[in-house]
Amino acid sequence: MILSDGSPDAEGLPTTTDDDGVLWRQHPDGNHDWWDAELRVWVRW
């Protein structure tokens, strides 16, 4: 889930960063995940 540059791999899904600096990605079915920078994993919302 981590790219060679240390950034999260969104696996080709569209991403956005909210006003609090949280990175989100959206799945084709409309579900969202947010990036837990501490655990370095995507968390289903």
LUMZANU-422378 format. One record per residue: residue number from 0; chain; x, y, z of N, C-alpha, C in turn. Coordinates in nm, 4 decimals. Layout:
<pts>
<pt NUM; 'A'; <X; Y; Z>; <X; Y; Z>; <X; Y; Z>> ...
</pts>
This chain:
<pts>
<pt 0; 'A'; <0.0800; -0.1193; 0.0000>; <0.0000; 0.0000; 0.0000>; <0.0850; 0.1267; 0.0000>> <pt 1; 'A'; <0.2160; 0.1126; 0.0080>; <0.3064; 0.2279; 0.0091>; <0.3890; 0.2264; -0.1189>> <pt 2; 'A'; <0.3963; 0.3410; -0.1858>; <0.4785; 0.3531; -0.3058>; <0.6245; 0.3720; -0.2680>> <pt 3; 'A'; <0.7117; 0.3587; -0.3636>; <0.8552; 0.3683; -0.3362>; <0.8959; 0.5046; -0.2801>> <pt 4; 'A'; <0.8172; 0.6081; -0.3090>; <0.8486; 0.7405; -0.2550>; <0.7916; 0.7623; -0.1151>> <pt 5; 'A'; <0.7251; 0.6585; -0.0591>; <0.6712; 0.6656; 0.0767>; <0.5275; 0.7139; 0.0836>> <pt 6; 'A'; <0.4697; 0.7493; -0.0304>; <0.3315; 0.7953; -0.0306>; <0.2349; 0.6769; -0.0398>> <pt 7; 'A'; <0.1095; 0.6971; 0.0034>; <0.0114; 0.5884; -0.0055>; <-0.0248; 0.5571; -0.1495>> <pt 8; 'A'; <-0.0475; 0.4298; -0.1784>; <-0.0894; 0.3853; -0.3112>; <-0.2418; 0.3872; -0.3163>> <pt 9; 'A'; <-0.2979; 0.4779; -0.3942>; <-0.4438; 0.4884; -0.4067>; <-0.4982; 0.3853; -0.5046>> <pt 10; 'A'; <-0.4107; 0.3017; -0.5619>; <-0.4494; 0.1944; -0.6527>; <-0.5320; 0.2457; -0.7701>> <pt 11; 'A'; <-0.4984; 0.3641; -0.8192>; <-0.5653; 0.4204; -0.9349>; <-0.6992; 0.4855; -0.9066>> <pt 12; 'A'; <-0.7421; 0.4843; -0.7814>; <-0.8707; 0.5444; -0.7464>; <-0.8545; 0.6955; -0.7288>> <pt 13; 'A'; <-0.9608; 0.7727; -0.7546>; <-0.9527; 0.9172; -0.7348>; <-0.9356; 0.9503; -0.5865>> <pt 14; 'A'; <-0.8534; 1.0500; -0.5596>; <-0.8274; 1.0902; -0.4218>; <-0.8546; 1.2387; -0.4043>> <pt 15; 'A'; <-0.8762; 1.2770; -0.2802>; <-0.8909; 1.4166; -0.2422>; <-0.8399; 1.4315; -0.0997>> <pt 16; 'A'; <-0.7949; 1.5508; -0.0670>; <-0.7501; 1.5809; 0.0689>; <-0.8469; 1.6826; 0.1275>> <pt 17; 'A'; <-0.8992; 1.6517; 0.2470>; <-0.9964; 1.7427; 0.3075>; <-0.9269; 1.8584; 0.3796>> <pt 18; 'A'; <-1.0053; 1.9464; 0.4389>; <-0.9522; 2.0657; 0.5056>; <-0.8645; 2.0333; 0.6254>> <pt 19; 'A'; <-0.8788; 1.9126; 0.6807>; <-0.7966; 1.8704; 0.7939>; <-0.6701; 1.7987; 0.7494>> <pt 20; 'A'; <-0.6498; 1.7856; 0.6180>; <-0.5302; 1.7204; 0.5660>; <-0.5407; 1.5702; 0.5542>> <pt 21; 'A'; <-0.6628; 1.5166; 0.5701>; <-0.6843; 1.3719; 0.5594>; <-0.7024; 1.3356; 0.4124>> <pt 22; 'A'; <-0.6295; 1.2346; 0.3681>; <-0.6391; 1.1863; 0.2304>; <-0.7495; 1.0820; 0.2207>> <pt 23; 'A'; <-0.8377; 1.0995; 0.1221>; <-0.9489; 1.0091; 0.0967>; <-0.9380; 0.9532; -0.0438>> <pt 24; 'A'; <-0.9869; 0.8307; -0.0639>; <-0.9999; 0.7761; -0.1986>; <-1.1406; 0.7213; -0.2132>> <pt 25; 'A'; <-1.1916; 0.7270; -0.3366>; <-1.3285; 0.6826; -0.3633>; <-1.3283; 0.5629; -0.4570>> <pt 26; 'A'; <-1.4018; 0.4590; -0.4179>; <-1.4179; 0.3378; -0.4980>; <-1.5308; 0.3583; -0.5995>> <pt 27; 'A'; <-1.5302; 0.2809; -0.7086>; <-1.6360; 0.2934; -0.8107>; <-1.7770; 0.2747; -0.7550>> <pt 28; 'A'; <-1.7914; 0.1974; -0.6472>; <-1.9243; 0.1744; -0.5887>; <-1.9683; 0.2882; -0.4969>> <pt 29; 'A'; <-1.8845; 0.3919; -0.4836>; <-1.9190; 0.5075; -0.4015>; <-1.8636; 0.5041; -0.2606>> <pt 30; 'A'; <-1.8100; 0.3899; -0.2178>; <-1.7506; 0.3820; -0.0846>; <-1.6205; 0.4610; -0.0792>> <pt 31; 'A'; <-1.5838; 0.5018; 0.0418>; <-1.4624; 0.5801; 0.0627>; <-1.3717; 0.5129; 0.1651>> <pt 32; 'A'; <-1.2420; 0.5373; 0.1507>; <-1.1408; 0.4992; 0.2497>; <-1.0640; 0.6254; 0.2850>> <pt 33; 'A'; <-1.0128; 0.6317; 0.4074>; <-0.9229; 0.7407; 0.4432>; <-0.7882; 0.6812; 0.4808>> <pt 34; 'A'; <-0.6823; 0.7571; 0.4589>; <-0.5471; 0.7106; 0.4820>; <-0.5071; 0.7385; 0.6258>> <pt 35; 'A'; <-0.4799; 0.6326; 0.7029>; <-0.4301; 0.6447; 0.8400>; <-0.2788; 0.6522; 0.8310>> <pt 36; 'A'; <-0.2250; 0.7732; 0.8397>; <-0.0817; 0.7940; 0.8222>; <-0.0001; 0.7284; 0.9334>> <pt 37; 'A'; <-0.0577; 0.7134; 1.0509>; <0.0142; 0.6501; 1.1617>; <0.0302; 0.5003; 1.1381>> <pt 38; 'A'; <-0.0785; 0.4349; 1.0999>; <-0.0740; 0.2902; 1.0756>; <-0.0316; 0.2573; 0.9334>> <pt 39; 'A'; <-0.0367; 0.3586; 0.8442>; <0.0007; 0.3439; 0.7040>; <-0.0858; 0.2402; 0.6331>> <pt 40; 'A'; <-0.2186; 0.2552; 0.6519>; <-0.3173; 0.1689; 0.5870>; <-0.4393; 0.2520; 0.5477>> <pt 41; 'A'; <-0.5119; 0.2032; 0.4466>; <-0.6413; 0.2624; 0.4110>; <-0.7471; 0.2054; 0.5047>> <pt 42; 'A'; <-0.8351; 0.2911; 0.5556>; <-0.9406; 0.2515; 0.6478>; <-1.0752; 0.2799; 0.5813>> <pt 43; 'A'; <-1.1593; 0.1772; 0.5701>; <-1.2909; 0.1935; 0.5079>; <-1.3749; 0.2849; 0.5948>> <pt 44; 'A'; <-1.4443; 0.3805; 0.5311>; <-1.5301; 0.4748; 0.6027>; <-1.6697; 0.4224; 0.6132>> 
</pts>
